[in-house]
Amino acid sequence: MERMTRLSALLLAGVLSVGTLAGCSRQAPSDAGASVASESPAAAETPAPAETPAASESGTVSSGAEGDAAAAGGNVLVVYFSASGHTEAVAQTIAEATGGDLFEITPAEPYTDDDLDWTNENSRVSQEYADESLRDVELAAATPDNWDSYDTVFIGYPIWWGIAAWPTSSFVAANDFTGKTVIPFCTSSSSSLGDSGTLLAEAAGTGTWLEGQRFRSSASADDVNEWVNSLGL
Ligand SMILES: Cc1cc2nc3c(=O)[nH]c(=O)nc-3n(C[C@H](O)[C@H](O)[C@H](O)COP(=O)(O)O)c2cc1C
């Protein structure tokens, strides 16, 4: 396992060239790429172009026909996890654009910069990555106030090794999305949305999940607003 962790770190290092990201207190991976698989990150993928998310069956995501985005709306909640601020900035823009409320997913034990050091095989994220059983992160608060009152829930997260950062999965597993339209969004250095939204939908098992959208870490408010407007909420 240790060998796999070291190999994974090397592979991630190979595809994540280090760059400085605005508003970020640490150097974060840029030009990153990773497969959706939970093992070693793979080659970089082209970021997904902005598109109208497709409608889905409860608890699953499917692409294809024009989505039910117009049916969404109502009371909007923007849920997000953000370890270093990029996803938070996107979430704030979405909340402003939709008049929605914000809820930050906060691990009971927040991630420090050292925890996030994916180049260190002994760091918290590296250990959680290597051992899936460690990814069930306890949250400071699992359910937002007035959860039942929201019709539309945006859910945002950074991509970690090709999938949603795991505190997001903890949130999703802890809540009932029945009757809600759920719209995933993520930030990453270069990986696409991939299967991250689909995996969250499967973990939730309830709700009507749209396909969602990936943004680059330093996405502009214009990028985000253009996408929100395309949803026709
Ligand atoms: C542990 C870790 C793993 C990451 N894995 C990937 C990855 O697989 N692909 C990618 O494009 N970016 C990856 N990144 C970069 C983040 O997705 C990106 O910087 C994101 O915008 C951070 O969002 P935040 O500031 O909201 O935490 C990773 C970052 C960390 C800390």
The ligand as an ORCA input file, in Angstrom:
! r2SCAN-3c Opt
* xyz 0 1
  C      -5.298     16.572     -2.765
  C      -5.529     17.313     -4.062
  C      -5.770     16.579     -5.199
  C      -6.019     17.249     -6.415
  N      -6.280     16.499     -7.526
  C      -6.547     17.142     -8.696
  C      -6.861     16.403     -9.865
  O      -6.932     15.175     -9.869
  N      -7.106     17.093    -11.002
  C      -7.057     18.466    -11.049
  O      -7.294     19.030    -12.108
  N      -6.778     19.191     -9.948
  C      -6.539     18.571     -8.781
  N      -6.269     19.300     -7.647
  C      -6.365     20.762     -7.720
  C      -7.713     21.264     -7.189
  O      -8.810     20.560     -7.755
  C      -7.917     22.752     -7.551
  O      -6.830     23.505     -7.113
  C      -9.217     23.282     -6.958
  O      -9.571     24.461     -7.638
  C      -9.079     23.585     -5.476
  O     -10.317     24.083     -5.008
  P     -10.461     24.725     -3.565
  O      -9.565     25.948     -3.524
  O     -11.896     25.101     -3.484
  O     -10.065     23.700     -2.563
  C      -6.018     18.665     -6.445
  C      -5.744     19.395     -5.280
  C      -5.515     18.710     -4.083
  C      -5.266     19.507     -2.827
*
